[in-house]
Amino acid sequence: MQKLNLPICQFRLKEQGNKKQIFDAVRKKFVALTPEEWVRQHFVHFLISQQKISAGHIAIELPVNVNGLSQRADIVVHDRQGRAAMIIECKAPSVAINKAVFDQAARYNMPLRVQYMLVTNGLQHFCAELTGDKGQYQLLSKIPDVDDINASS
């Protein structure tokens, strides 16, 4: 898999049939190793090891209802009170991060109403803080850590 702009980490990998799988430490199971999953697992590792966010505060593929349709948010970080505080949309490294990707994360955020929204393809990461009720956001210069997330509660 492609080298990413995230800390290097050791993952448990295996082959099931002729398909590669990676162990997801949050869900506690092996999942299909796709380019998007490669990014998601690296980013989860970054959240835990660098941002000091507890694995117990991270949800993977959290179901959200958007305009009557069931969708799944890639990563949702919860604060100490259990409220959703950050939504993270992961894309494969080959997918450009653009306004459409931000808009997708914003749609997933409609029922969650988090303060922070982040999009990444593993090579580029953009984090924004929501600034109003109409889905406006302002880009941040750094990714929030556990103190930032819990201070916003």
C-alpha positions as CSV (number, residue, x, y, z in Angstrom):
1,M,0.0,0.0,0.0
2,Q,1.0,3.6,-0.5
3,K,3.1,5.6,2.0
4,L,0.9,8.2,3.6
5,N,1.5,11.6,5.2
6,L,0.8,10.1,8.6
7,P,3.0,8.5,11.2
8,I,4.3,5.0,10.3
9,C,2.7,2.2,12.3
10,Q,2.7,-1.5,12.5
11,F,-0.6,-3.2,11.6
12,R,-1.8,-6.7,11.8
13,L,-2.4,-7.9,8.3
14,K,-3.6,-11.3,7.0
15,E,-5.0,-12.8,3.8
16,Q,-8.4,-14.4,3.7
17,G,-8.6,-16.3,0.4
18,N,-6.8,-14.0,-1.9
19,K,-8.0,-10.8,-0.2
20,K,-5.9,-8.8,2.2
21,Q,-7.3,-7.7,5.5
22,I,-6.2,-5.3,8.2
23,F,-7.0,-5.5,11.9
24,D,-9.1,-2.6,13.2
25,A,-8.2,-2.0,16.8
26,V,-11.3,0.1,17.4
27,R,-13.8,-2.5,16.0
28,K,-11.6,-5.4,17.2
29,K,-11.8,-7.3,14.0
30,F,-10.2,-7.8,10.6
31,V,-11.7,-5.8,7.7
32,A,-11.0,-5.7,4.0
33,L,-7.8,-3.8,3.2
34,T,-8.9,-1.2,0.6
35,P,-7.0,2.1,-0.1
36,E,-9.7,4.0,1.9
37,E,-9.3,1.6,4.8
38,W,-5.5,2.0,4.7
39,V,-6.1,5.7,5.2
40,R,-8.7,5.2,7.9
41,Q,-6.5,2.9,10.0
42,H,-3.5,5.2,9.7
43,F,-5.7,8.1,10.8
44,V,-7.2,6.2,13.7
45,H,-3.6,5.4,14.8
46,F,-2.7,9.1,14.5
47,L,-5.7,10.1,16.6
48,I,-4.8,7.6,19.4
49,S,-1.0,8.0,19.4
50,Q,-0.5,11.6,18.5
51,Q,-3.7,13.4,19.4
52,K,-4.1,11.3,22.6
53,I,-7.7,10.5,21.9
54,S,-8.9,7.3,23.6
55,A,-9.9,4.4,21.3
56,G,-13.1,4.2,23.4
57,H,-14.1,7.7,22.1
58,I,-13.7,6.7,18.5
59,A,-16.5,5.2,16.4
60,I,-15.8,3.7,12.9
61,E,-18.5,3.7,10.2
62,L,-21.1,5.2,12.5
63,P,-24.6,5.0,11.0
64,V,-26.1,8.4,10.4
65,N,-29.5,9.2,8.8
66,V,-29.2,11.9,6.1
67,N,-32.5,13.1,4.6
68,G,-34.0,9.7,5.2
69,L,-31.1,7.7,3.8
70,S,-28.8,5.5,6.0
71,Q,-25.2,6.6,5.5
72,R,-22.0,5.8,7.5
73,A,-19.6,8.4,8.8
74,D,-16.0,7.1,8.5
75,I,-14.7,8.2,11.9
76,V,-16.5,10.0,14.7
77,V,-14.7,11.2,17.8
78,H,-16.8,11.7,20.9
79,D,-16.0,14.0,23.8
80,R,-15.8,12.9,27.5
81,Q,-19.5,13.3,27.8
82,G,-20.1,10.9,24.9
83,R,-21.2,13.6,22.4
84,A,-20.0,13.5,18.9
85,A,-17.3,16.2,18.6
86,M,-15.5,15.6,15.3
87,I,-16.4,13.8,12.1
88,I,-13.7,12.5,9.8
89,E,-14.2,11.6,6.1
90,C,-11.5,9.3,4.7
91,K,-10.8,8.9,1.0
92,A,-8.3,6.8,-0.9
93,P,-5.0,8.6,-1.7
94,S,-6.0,8.8,-5.3
95,V,-9.1,10.9,-4.5
96,A,-8.5,14.6,-4.5
97,I,-9.8,16.6,-1.5
98,N,-12.1,19.2,-2.8
99,K,-15.3,21.0,-2.0
100,A,-17.5,17.9,-2.8
101,V,-15.6,15.9,-0.2
102,F,-16.2,18.7,2.4
103,D,-19.8,18.8,1.4
104,Q,-20.2,15.1,1.9
105,A,-18.8,15.4,5.4
106,A,-21.1,18.3,6.1
107,R,-24.1,16.2,5.0
108,Y,-23.1,13.5,7.4
109,N,-22.7,16.1,10.1
110,M,-26.3,17.4,9.7
111,P,-27.7,14.9,12.3
112,L,-24.5,14.9,14.4
113,R,-23.9,18.6,14.7
114,V,-20.2,18.3,15.6
115,Q,-17.9,21.2,16.1
116,Y,-15.0,19.8,14.0
117,M,-15.0,18.3,10.5
118,L,-11.9,16.8,8.9
119,V,-11.3,15.3,5.5
120,T,-8.2,13.3,4.5
121,N,-6.9,11.1,1.7
122,G,-3.9,10.2,3.8
123,L,-1.7,12.6,1.9
124,Q,-3.6,15.9,2.6
125,H,-5.6,16.6,5.7
126,F,-8.0,19.5,6.1
127,C,-9.7,20.3,9.3
128,A,-12.4,22.9,9.8
129,E,-14.4,24.2,12.7
130,L,-18.0,24.8,12.2
131,T,-18.9,28.4,12.7
132,G,-22.6,28.7,12.2
133,D,-26.0,27.0,12.0
134,K,-26.0,26.9,8.2
135,G,-23.0,24.6,7.8
136,Q,-20.3,27.3,7.4
137,Y,-16.9,26.3,8.4
138,Q,-13.5,27.9,8.8
139,L,-10.3,26.0,8.0
140,L,-7.9,25.4,11.0
141,S,-4.1,25.4,11.0
142,K,-3.9,22.3,13.2
143,I,-5.9,19.2,14.0
144,P,-7.7,19.3,17.4
145,D,-6.3,17.1,20.1
146,V,-8.1,15.6,23.1
147,D,-7.9,18.9,25.1
148,D,-9.4,20.9,22.2
149,I,-12.2,18.5,21.7
150,N,-13.1,18.3,25.3
151,A,-12.8,22.1,25.8
152,S,-15.4,22.6,23.1
153,S,-18.0,20.6,25.0
